[in-house]
Amino acid sequence: MIRLIPVLLLIIIAAGCATLQTESEKVADISALQTFAWFDESGKHGDDVRIRDERVRKTVYDTIEQVLVEKGYRKADAAQADFVVTWFGVIEQKIKQEDLNHLYSPYGYGTLLRDPALNYDSPREIAEYEEGTLIIDLLDPDEHRLLWRGSGVGRVVKDRPPETALKNLARSVTQILGPVPSR
């Protein structure tokens, strides 16, 4: 049971986000590239124990490879690859503060329209949550210059079974790589 604790903690990060916000940045033209390799398969992909879990790492690696192959890229040895792939994940504690009376202010919606002369404090809800970020980079194999970056950010959901969490993680990786052009 003690050995499962790190795995379960890691799966929490992989549980998937209720809503994943993705971004991509194309730094160079990658339309002519055909082959890829891993930058460093044994690399450190994050400080959080949940990110370093072997099942999470395998899910990210396998999904990235699957998506790139489906887009028409071929896996090659690092010496012959047109680009190399790496990824990094982070989980951060966040605090959300929300004014509970914003709809009931004296002059309508929002705190900007309140009469400062009334000078009252409205009740606030403070909630702690975790936010996960996954970054996937495509790099030049020789100079390790960034060619393309995709990222996904979302709230970590903690109450999912491990299988569901890994499926959601794979779905998130696929969504992040969506803007990579097909061959």
PyMOL commands that place a pseudoatom at each C-alpha (Angstrom):
pseudoatom trace, name=CA, resn=MET, resi=1, chain=A, elem=C, hetatm=0, pos=[0.000, 0.000, 0.000]
pseudoatom trace, name=CA, resn=ILE, resi=2, chain=A, elem=C, hetatm=0, pos=[2.828, 2.408, 0.852]
pseudoatom trace, name=CA, resn=ARG, resi=3, chain=A, elem=C, hetatm=0, pos=[4.298, 1.886, -2.636]
pseudoatom trace, name=CA, resn=LEU, resi=4, chain=A, elem=C, hetatm=0, pos=[0.972, 2.947, -4.189]
pseudoatom trace, name=CA, resn=ILE, resi=5, chain=A, elem=C, hetatm=0, pos=[0.869, 6.314, -2.427]
pseudoatom trace, name=CA, resn=PRO, resi=6, chain=A, elem=C, hetatm=0, pos=[3.325, 8.068, -4.814]
pseudoatom trace, name=CA, resn=VAL, resi=7, chain=A, elem=C, hetatm=0, pos=[1.543, 6.486, -7.776]
pseudoatom trace, name=CA, resn=LEU, resi=8, chain=A, elem=C, hetatm=0, pos=[-1.847, 7.644, -6.560]
pseudoatom trace, name=CA, resn=LEU, resi=9, chain=A, elem=C, hetatm=0, pos=[-0.515, 11.113, -5.837]
pseudoatom trace, name=CA, resn=LEU, resi=10, chain=A, elem=C, hetatm=0, pos=[0.932, 11.299, -9.308]
pseudoatom trace, name=CA, resn=ILE, resi=11, chain=A, elem=C, hetatm=0, pos=[-2.277, 10.087, -10.829]
pseudoatom trace, name=CA, resn=ILE, resi=12, chain=A, elem=C, hetatm=0, pos=[-4.014, 12.972, -9.132]
pseudoatom trace, name=CA, resn=ILE, resi=13, chain=A, elem=C, hetatm=0, pos=[-2.088, 15.352, -11.380]
pseudoatom trace, name=CA, resn=ALA, resi=14, chain=A, elem=C, hetatm=0, pos=[-2.935, 13.242, -14.368]
pseudoatom trace, name=CA, resn=ALA, resi=15, chain=A, elem=C, hetatm=0, pos=[-6.554, 13.167, -13.393]
pseudoatom trace, name=CA, resn=GLY, resi=16, chain=A, elem=C, hetatm=0, pos=[-7.228, 15.653, -16.081]
pseudoatom trace, name=CA, resn=CYS, resi=17, chain=A, elem=C, hetatm=0, pos=[-8.483, 19.106, -15.836]
pseudoatom trace, name=CA, resn=ALA, resi=18, chain=A, elem=C, hetatm=0, pos=[-12.106, 20.053, -15.868]
pseudoatom trace, name=CA, resn=THR, resi=19, chain=A, elem=C, hetatm=0, pos=[-11.244, 22.533, -18.598]
pseudoatom trace, name=CA, resn=LEU, resi=20, chain=A, elem=C, hetatm=0, pos=[-7.874, 22.478, -20.291]
pseudoatom trace, name=CA, resn=GLN, resi=21, chain=A, elem=C, hetatm=0, pos=[-6.640, 25.749, -21.735]
pseudoatom trace, name=CA, resn=THR, resi=22, chain=A, elem=C, hetatm=0, pos=[-4.079, 25.133, -24.463]
pseudoatom trace, name=CA, resn=GLU, resi=23, chain=A, elem=C, hetatm=0, pos=[-1.660, 27.388, -26.277]
pseudoatom trace, name=CA, resn=SER, resi=24, chain=A, elem=C, hetatm=0, pos=[0.854, 26.759, -29.009]
pseudoatom trace, name=CA, resn=GLU, resi=25, chain=A, elem=C, hetatm=0, pos=[3.703, 28.804, -30.341]
pseudoatom trace, name=CA, resn=LYS, resi=26, chain=A, elem=C, hetatm=0, pos=[5.251, 28.145, -33.727]
pseudoatom trace, name=CA, resn=VAL, resi=27, chain=A, elem=C, hetatm=0, pos=[8.764, 29.584, -33.622]
pseudoatom trace, name=CA, resn=ALA, resi=28, chain=A, elem=C, hetatm=0, pos=[10.026, 28.102, -36.900]
pseudoatom trace, name=CA, resn=ASP, resi=29, chain=A, elem=C, hetatm=0, pos=[8.574, 26.453, -39.988]
pseudoatom trace, name=CA, resn=ILE, resi=30, chain=A, elem=C, hetatm=0, pos=[8.295, 22.763, -39.181]
pseudoatom trace, name=CA, resn=SER, resi=31, chain=A, elem=C, hetatm=0, pos=[6.289, 21.716, -42.244]
pseudoatom trace, name=CA, resn=ALA, resi=32, chain=A, elem=C, hetatm=0, pos=[9.311, 20.145, -43.961]
pseudoatom trace, name=CA, resn=LEU, resi=33, chain=A, elem=C, hetatm=0, pos=[10.316, 18.022, -40.958]
pseudoatom trace, name=CA, resn=GLN, resi=34, chain=A, elem=C, hetatm=0, pos=[9.657, 14.306, -41.177]
pseudoatom trace, name=CA, resn=THR, resi=35, chain=A, elem=C, hetatm=0, pos=[11.404, 12.441, -38.348]
pseudoatom trace, name=CA, resn=PHE, resi=36, chain=A, elem=C, hetatm=0, pos=[11.590, 12.851, -34.579]
pseudoatom trace, name=CA, resn=ALA, resi=37, chain=A, elem=C, hetatm=0, pos=[13.453, 11.440, -31.598]
pseudoatom trace, name=CA, resn=TRP, resi=38, chain=A, elem=C, hetatm=0, pos=[13.343, 12.016, -27.866]
pseudoatom trace, name=CA, resn=PHE, resi=39, chain=A, elem=C, hetatm=0, pos=[15.587, 14.731, -26.503]
pseudoatom trace, name=CA, resn=ASP, resi=40, chain=A, elem=C, hetatm=0, pos=[16.294, 12.884, -23.265]
pseudoatom trace, name=CA, resn=GLU, resi=41, chain=A, elem=C, hetatm=0, pos=[14.111, 9.942, -22.332]
pseudoatom trace, name=CA, resn=SER, resi=42, chain=A, elem=C, hetatm=0, pos=[15.597, 9.690, -18.855]
pseudoatom trace, name=CA, resn=GLY, resi=43, chain=A, elem=C, hetatm=0, pos=[15.299, 13.408, -18.176]
pseudoatom trace, name=CA, resn=LYS, resi=44, chain=A, elem=C, hetatm=0, pos=[13.652, 15.095, -15.243]
pseudoatom trace, name=CA, resn=HIS, resi=45, chain=A, elem=C, hetatm=0, pos=[10.225, 16.232, -16.378]
pseudoatom trace, name=CA, resn=GLY, resi=46, chain=A, elem=C, hetatm=0, pos=[9.135, 17.957, -13.189]
pseudoatom trace, name=CA, resn=ASP, resi=47, chain=A, elem=C, hetatm=0, pos=[9.806, 18.304, -9.503]
pseudoatom trace, name=CA, resn=ASP, resi=48, chain=A, elem=C, hetatm=0, pos=[6.483, 16.913, -8.310]
pseudoatom trace, name=CA, resn=VAL, resi=49, chain=A, elem=C, hetatm=0, pos=[6.508, 13.217, -7.425]
pseudoatom trace, name=CA, resn=ARG, resi=50, chain=A, elem=C, hetatm=0, pos=[3.257, 12.809, -9.343]
pseudoatom trace, name=CA, resn=ILE, resi=51, chain=A, elem=C, hetatm=0, pos=[4.901, 13.949, -12.559]
pseudoatom trace, name=CA, resn=ARG, resi=52, chain=A, elem=C, hetatm=0, pos=[7.884, 11.649, -12.070]
pseudoatom trace, name=CA, resn=ASP, resi=53, chain=A, elem=C, hetatm=0, pos=[5.641, 8.590, -11.682]
pseudoatom trace, name=CA, resn=GLU, resi=54, chain=A, elem=C, hetatm=0, pos=[6.466, 5.945, -14.286]
pseudoatom trace, name=CA, resn=ARG, resi=55, chain=A, elem=C, hetatm=0, pos=[2.851, 5.474, -15.403]
pseudoatom trace, name=CA, resn=VAL, resi=56, chain=A, elem=C, hetatm=0, pos=[2.423, 9.184, -16.042]
pseudoatom trace, name=CA, resn=ARG, resi=57, chain=A, elem=C, hetatm=0, pos=[5.749, 9.381, -17.892]
pseudoatom trace, name=CA, resn=LYS, resi=58, chain=A, elem=C, hetatm=0, pos=[4.824, 6.369, -20.027]
pseudoatom trace, name=CA, resn=THR, resi=59, chain=A, elem=C, hetatm=0, pos=[1.390, 7.805, -20.829]
pseudoatom trace, name=CA, resn=VAL, resi=60, chain=A, elem=C, hetatm=0, pos=[2.905, 11.127, -21.922]
pseudoatom trace, name=CA, resn=TYR, resi=61, chain=A, elem=C, hetatm=0, pos=[5.646, 9.454, -24.001]
pseudoatom trace, name=CA, resn=ASP, resi=62, chain=A, elem=C, hetatm=0, pos=[3.313, 6.954, -25.646]
pseudoatom trace, name=CA, resn=THR, resi=63, chain=A, elem=C, hetatm=0, pos=[0.666, 9.568, -26.433]
pseudoatom trace, name=CA, resn=ILE, resi=64, chain=A, elem=C, hetatm=0, pos=[3.172, 12.035, -27.899]
pseudoatom trace, name=CA, resn=GLU, resi=65, chain=A, elem=C, hetatm=0, pos=[4.628, 9.304, -30.124]
pseudoatom trace, name=CA, resn=GLN, resi=66, chain=A, elem=C, hetatm=0, pos=[1.168, 8.116, -31.177]
pseudoatom trace, name=CA, resn=VAL, resi=67, chain=A, elem=C, hetatm=0, pos=[-0.016, 11.622, -32.090]
pseudoatom trace, name=CA, resn=LEU, resi=68, chain=A, elem=C, hetatm=0, pos=[3.148, 12.442, -34.042]
pseudoatom trace, name=CA, resn=VAL, resi=69, chain=A, elem=C, hetatm=0, pos=[2.982, 9.131, -35.954]
pseudoatom trace, name=CA, resn=GLU, resi=70, chain=A, elem=C, hetatm=0, pos=[-0.709, 9.732, -36.716]
pseudoatom trace, name=CA, resn=LYS, resi=71, chain=A, elem=C, hetatm=0, pos=[0.272, 13.155, -38.082]
pseudoatom trace, name=CA, resn=GLY, resi=72, chain=A, elem=C, hetatm=0, pos=[2.727, 11.462, -40.458]
pseudoatom trace, name=CA, resn=TYR, resi=73, chain=A, elem=C, hetatm=0, pos=[6.043, 11.832, -38.606]
pseudoatom trace, name=CA, resn=ARG, resi=74, chain=A, elem=C, hetatm=0, pos=[8.390, 8.873, -38.178]
pseudoatom trace, name=CA, resn=LYS, resi=75, chain=A, elem=C, hetatm=0, pos=[10.429, 8.032, -35.099]
pseudoatom trace, name=CA, resn=ALA, resi=76, chain=A, elem=C, hetatm=0, pos=[14.161, 7.861, -35.814]
pseudoatom trace, name=CA, resn=ASP, resi=77, chain=A, elem=C, hetatm=0, pos=[17.491, 7.657, -34.027]
pseudoatom trace, name=CA, resn=ALA, resi=78, chain=A, elem=C, hetatm=0, pos=[18.525, 10.942, -32.458]
pseudoatom trace, name=CA, resn=ALA, resi=79, chain=A, elem=C, hetatm=0, pos=[21.389, 11.318, -34.953]
pseudoatom trace, name=CA, resn=GLN, resi=80, chain=A, elem=C, hetatm=0, pos=[19.011, 11.184, -37.951]
pseudoatom trace, name=CA, resn=ALA, resi=81, chain=A, elem=C, hetatm=0, pos=[15.989, 13.012, -36.487]
pseudoatom trace, name=CA, resn=ASP, resi=82, chain=A, elem=C, hetatm=0, pos=[14.759, 16.301, -37.962]
pseudoatom trace, name=CA, resn=PHE, resi=83, chain=A, elem=C, hetatm=0, pos=[13.579, 17.399, -34.509]
pseudoatom trace, name=CA, resn=VAL, resi=84, chain=A, elem=C, hetatm=0, pos=[13.645, 16.179, -30.923]
pseudoatom trace, name=CA, resn=VAL, resi=85, chain=A, elem=C, hetatm=0, pos=[10.767, 16.160, -28.453]
pseudoatom trace, name=CA, resn=THR, resi=86, chain=A, elem=C, hetatm=0, pos=[10.762, 16.878, -24.745]
pseudoatom trace, name=CA, resn=TRP, resi=87, chain=A, elem=C, hetatm=0, pos=[8.167, 17.735, -22.128]
pseudoatom trace, name=CA, resn=PHE, resi=88, chain=A, elem=C, hetatm=0, pos=[7.848, 19.226, -18.663]
pseudoatom trace, name=CA, resn=GLY, resi=89, chain=A, elem=C, hetatm=0, pos=[5.067, 19.293, -16.102]
pseudoatom trace, name=CA, resn=VAL, resi=90, chain=A, elem=C, hetatm=0, pos=[4.406, 21.312, -12.985]
pseudoatom trace, name=CA, resn=ILE, resi=91, chain=A, elem=C, hetatm=0, pos=[1.695, 21.377, -10.332]
pseudoatom trace, name=CA, resn=GLU, resi=92, chain=A, elem=C, hetatm=0, pos=[1.145, 24.562, -8.365]
pseudoatom trace, name=CA, resn=GLN, resi=93, chain=A, elem=C, hetatm=0, pos=[-0.997, 25.367, -5.370]
pseudoatom trace, name=CA, resn=LYS, resi=94, chain=A, elem=C, hetatm=0, pos=[-3.391, 28.203, -6.144]
pseudoatom trace, name=CA, resn=ILE, resi=95, chain=A, elem=C, hetatm=0, pos=[-5.780, 30.256, -4.074]
pseudoatom trace, name=CA, resn=LYS, resi=96, chain=A, elem=C, hetatm=0, pos=[-8.983, 31.674, -5.474]
pseudoatom trace, name=CA, resn=GLN, resi=97, chain=A, elem=C, hetatm=0, pos=[-10.760, 34.497, -3.697]
pseudoatom trace, name=CA, resn=GLU, resi=98, chain=A, elem=C, hetatm=0, pos=[-14.283, 35.351, -4.758]
pseudoatom trace, name=CA, resn=ASP, resi=99, chain=A, elem=C, hetatm=0, pos=[-16.594, 38.110, -3.568]
pseudoatom trace, name=CA, resn=LEU, resi=100, chain=A, elem=C, hetatm=0, pos=[-19.893, 36.462, -2.719]
pseudoatom trace, name=CA, resn=ASN, resi=101, chain=A, elem=C, hetatm=0, pos=[-21.988, 39.637, -2.821]
pseudoatom trace, name=CA, resn=HIS, resi=102, chain=A, elem=C, hetatm=0, pos=[-20.943, 40.999, -6.208]
pseudoatom trace, name=CA, resn=LEU, resi=103, chain=A, elem=C, hetatm=0, pos=[-24.472, 40.558, -7.559]
pseudoatom trace, name=CA, resn=TYR, resi=104, chain=A, elem=C, hetatm=0, pos=[-26.024, 42.386, -4.649]
pseudoatom trace, name=CA, resn=SER, resi=105, chain=A, elem=C, hetatm=0, pos=[-24.013, 45.591, -4.627]
pseudoatom trace, name=CA, resn=PRO, resi=106, chain=A, elem=C, hetatm=0, pos=[-26.007, 48.815, -4.028]
pseudoatom trace, name=CA, resn=TYR, resi=107, chain=A, elem=C, hetatm=0, pos=[-25.856, 49.953, -7.663]
pseudoatom trace, name=CA, resn=GLY, resi=108, chain=A, elem=C, hetatm=0, pos=[-25.878, 46.727, -9.613]
pseudoatom trace, name=CA, resn=TYR, resi=109, chain=A, elem=C, hetatm=0, pos=[-23.287, 44.249, -10.740]
pseudoatom trace, name=CA, resn=GLY, resi=110, chain=A, elem=C, hetatm=0, pos=[-19.637, 44.486, -9.868]
pseudoatom trace, name=CA, resn=THR, resi=111, chain=A, elem=C, hetatm=0, pos=[-17.385, 46.061, -7.292]
pseudoatom trace, name=CA, resn=LEU, resi=112, chain=A, elem=C, hetatm=0, pos=[-16.477, 49.035, -9.501]
pseudoatom trace, name=CA, resn=LEU, resi=113, chain=A, elem=C, hetatm=0, pos=[-19.974, 50.465, -9.231]
pseudoatom trace, name=CA, resn=ARG, resi=114, chain=A, elem=C, hetatm=0, pos=[-20.150, 50.351, -5.437]
pseudoatom trace, name=CA, resn=ASP, resi=115, chain=A, elem=C, hetatm=0, pos=[-20.529, 53.531, -3.476]
pseudoatom trace, name=CA, resn=PRO, resi=116, chain=A, elem=C, hetatm=0, pos=[-17.251, 53.915, -1.551]
pseudoatom trace, name=CA, resn=ALA, resi=117, chain=A, elem=C, hetatm=0, pos=[-19.100, 55.902, 1.128]
pseudoatom trace, name=CA, resn=LEU, resi=118, chain=A, elem=C, hetatm=0, pos=[-20.899, 52.728, 2.197]
pseudoatom trace, name=CA, resn=ASN, resi=119, chain=A, elem=C, hetatm=0, pos=[-17.504, 51.153, 2.939]
pseudoatom trace, name=CA, resn=TYR, resi=120, chain=A, elem=C, hetatm=0, pos=[-18.708, 47.658, 3.760]
pseudoatom trace, name=CA, resn=ASP, resi=121, chain=A, elem=C, hetatm=0, pos=[-16.876, 44.386, 3.462]
pseudoatom trace, name=CA, resn=SER, resi=122, chain=A, elem=C, hetatm=0, pos=[-18.651, 41.674, 1.604]
pseudoatom trace, name=CA, resn=PRO, resi=123, chain=A, elem=C, hetatm=0, pos=[-18.153, 38.026, 2.477]
pseudoatom trace, name=CA, resn=ARG, resi=124, chain=A, elem=C, hetatm=0, pos=[-15.465, 36.297, 0.455]
pseudoatom trace, name=CA, resn=GLU, resi=125, chain=A, elem=C, hetatm=0, pos=[-14.986, 32.671, -0.398]
pseudoatom trace, name=CA, resn=ILE, resi=126, chain=A, elem=C, hetatm=0, pos=[-11.389, 31.490, -0.408]
pseudoatom trace, name=CA, resn=ALA, resi=127, chain=A, elem=C, hetatm=0, pos=[-10.624, 28.155, -2.028]
pseudoatom trace, name=CA, resn=GLU, resi=128, chain=A, elem=C, hetatm=0, pos=[-7.351, 26.325, -2.471]
pseudoatom trace, name=CA, resn=TYR, resi=129, chain=A, elem=C, hetatm=0, pos=[-6.817, 24.173, -5.539]
pseudoatom trace, name=CA, resn=GLU, resi=130, chain=A, elem=C, hetatm=0, pos=[-4.027, 22.738, -7.653]
pseudoatom trace, name=CA, resn=GLU, resi=131, chain=A, elem=C, hetatm=0, pos=[-3.315, 23.786, -11.208]
pseudoatom trace, name=CA, resn=GLY, resi=132, chain=A, elem=C, hetatm=0, pos=[-1.341, 21.544, -13.534]
pseudoatom trace, name=CA, resn=THR, resi=133, chain=A, elem=C, hetatm=0, pos=[0.690, 22.680, -16.531]
pseudoatom trace, name=CA, resn=LEU, resi=134, chain=A, elem=C, hetatm=0, pos=[2.094, 20.411, -19.222]
pseudoatom trace, name=CA, resn=ILE, resi=135, chain=A, elem=C, hetatm=0, pos=[4.552, 21.817, -21.787]
pseudoatom trace, name=CA, resn=ILE, resi=136, chain=A, elem=C, hetatm=0, pos=[5.625, 19.928, -24.912]
pseudoatom trace, name=CA, resn=ASP, resi=137, chain=A, elem=C, hetatm=0, pos=[8.574, 21.257, -26.930]
pseudoatom trace, name=CA, resn=LEU, resi=138, chain=A, elem=C, hetatm=0, pos=[9.865, 20.374, -30.384]
pseudoatom trace, name=CA, resn=LEU, resi=139, chain=A, elem=C, hetatm=0, pos=[13.537, 21.329, -30.661]
pseudoatom trace, name=CA, resn=ASP, resi=140, chain=A, elem=C, hetatm=0, pos=[16.231, 21.543, -33.298]
pseudoatom trace, name=CA, resn=PRO, resi=141, chain=A, elem=C, hetatm=0, pos=[18.305, 18.361, -32.773]
pseudoatom trace, name=CA, resn=ASP, resi=142, chain=A, elem=C, hetatm=0, pos=[21.696, 20.081, -33.048]
pseudoatom trace, name=CA, resn=GLU, resi=143, chain=A, elem=C, hetatm=0, pos=[21.336, 23.452, -31.353]
pseudoatom trace, name=CA, resn=HIS, resi=144, chain=A, elem=C, hetatm=0, pos=[18.329, 22.563, -29.155]
pseudoatom trace, name=CA, resn=ARG, resi=145, chain=A, elem=C, hetatm=0, pos=[16.648, 25.724, -30.395]
pseudoatom trace, name=CA, resn=LEU, resi=146, chain=A, elem=C, hetatm=0, pos=[12.889, 25.841, -29.850]
pseudoatom trace, name=CA, resn=LEU, resi=147, chain=A, elem=C, hetatm=0, pos=[10.886, 25.118, -33.027]
pseudoatom trace, name=CA, resn=TRP, resi=148, chain=A, elem=C, hetatm=0, pos=[7.407, 24.680, -31.555]
pseudoatom trace, name=CA, resn=ARG, resi=149, chain=A, elem=C, hetatm=0, pos=[5.878, 24.742, -28.069]
pseudoatom trace, name=CA, resn=GLY, resi=150, chain=A, elem=C, hetatm=0, pos=[2.484, 23.620, -26.896]
pseudoatom trace, name=CA, resn=SER, resi=151, chain=A, elem=C, hetatm=0, pos=[1.120, 23.860, -23.392]
pseudoatom trace, name=CA, resn=GLY, resi=152, chain=A, elem=C, hetatm=0, pos=[-1.983, 23.002, -21.460]
pseudoatom trace, name=CA, resn=VAL, resi=153, chain=A, elem=C, hetatm=0, pos=[-3.099, 24.453, -18.138]
pseudoatom trace, name=CA, resn=GLY, resi=154, chain=A, elem=C, hetatm=0, pos=[-6.019, 23.364, -16.017]
pseudoatom trace, name=CA, resn=ARG, resi=155, chain=A, elem=C, hetatm=0, pos=[-7.283, 22.607, -12.565]
pseudoatom trace, name=CA, resn=VAL, resi=156, chain=A, elem=C, hetatm=0, pos=[-6.198, 19.220, -11.212]
pseudoatom trace, name=CA, resn=VAL, resi=157, chain=A, elem=C, hetatm=0, pos=[-9.115, 16.960, -10.358]
pseudoatom trace, name=CA, resn=LYS, resi=158, chain=A, elem=C, hetatm=0, pos=[-8.317, 14.765, -7.372]
pseudoatom trace, name=CA, resn=ASP, resi=159, chain=A, elem=C, hetatm=0, pos=[-11.125, 12.241, -7.141]
pseudoatom trace, name=CA, resn=ARG, resi=160, chain=A, elem=C, hetatm=0, pos=[-10.657, 10.190, -10.293]
pseudoatom trace, name=CA, resn=PRO, resi=161, chain=A, elem=C, hetatm=0, pos=[-9.667, 6.507, -10.554]
pseudoatom trace, name=CA, resn=PRO, resi=162, chain=A, elem=C, hetatm=0, pos=[-6.111, 6.008, -11.907]
pseudoatom trace, name=CA, resn=GLU, resi=163, chain=A, elem=C, hetatm=0, pos=[-7.349, 4.582, -15.219]
pseudoatom trace, name=CA, resn=THR, resi=164, chain=A, elem=C, hetatm=0, pos=[-9.563, 7.606, -15.827]
pseudoatom trace, name=CA, resn=ALA, resi=165, chain=A, elem=C, hetatm=0, pos=[-6.759, 9.950, -14.821]
pseudoatom trace, name=CA, resn=LEU, resi=166, chain=A, elem=C, hetatm=0, pos=[-4.362, 8.398, -17.336]
pseudoatom trace, name=CA, resn=LYS, resi=167, chain=A, elem=C, hetatm=0, pos=[-6.988, 8.539, -20.099]
pseudoatom trace, name=CA, resn=ASN, resi=168, chain=A, elem=C, hetatm=0, pos=[-7.574, 12.225, -19.339]
pseudoatom trace, name=CA, resn=LEU, resi=169, chain=A, elem=C, hetatm=0, pos=[-3.842, 12.852, -19.388]
pseudoatom trace, name=CA, resn=ALA, resi=170, chain=A, elem=C, hetatm=0, pos=[-3.574, 11.204, -22.820]
pseudoatom trace, name=CA, resn=ARG, resi=171, chain=A, elem=C, hetatm=0, pos=[-6.507, 13.314, -24.030]
pseudoatom trace, name=CA, resn=SER, resi=172, chain=A, elem=C, hetatm=0, pos=[-4.762, 16.460, -22.740]
pseudoatom trace, name=CA, resn=VAL, resi=173, chain=A, elem=C, hetatm=0, pos=[-1.514, 15.569, -24.536]
pseudoatom trace, name=CA, resn=THR, resi=174, chain=A, elem=C, hetatm=0, pos=[-3.456, 14.970, -27.758]
pseudoatom trace, name=CA, resn=GLN, resi=175, chain=A, elem=C, hetatm=0, pos=[-5.212, 18.321, -27.395]
pseudoatom trace, name=CA, resn=ILE, resi=176, chain=A, elem=C, hetatm=0, pos=[-1.917, 20.150, -26.772]
pseudoatom trace, name=CA, resn=LEU, resi=177, chain=A, elem=C, hetatm=0, pos=[-0.368, 18.598, -29.910]
pseudoatom trace, name=CA, resn=GLY, resi=178, chain=A, elem=C, hetatm=0, pos=[-3.445, 19.364, -32.028]
pseudoatom trace, name=CA, resn=PRO, resi=179, chain=A, elem=C, hetatm=0, pos=[-1.889, 22.442, -33.720]
pseudoatom trace, name=CA, resn=VAL, resi=180, chain=A, elem=C, hetatm=0, pos=[1.226, 20.541, -34.864]
pseudoatom trace, name=CA, resn=PRO, resi=181, chain=A, elem=C, hetatm=0, pos=[0.908, 20.386, -38.669]
pseudoatom trace, name=CA, resn=SER, resi=182, chain=A, elem=C, hetatm=0, pos=[0.301, 16.995, -40.273]
pseudoatom trace, name=CA, resn=ARG, resi=183, chain=A, elem=C, hetatm=0, pos=[2.723, 15.651, -42.838]
for i in range(1, 183): cmd.bond("trace and resi %d" % i, "trace and resi %d" % (i + 1))
show_as sticks, trace
zoom trace
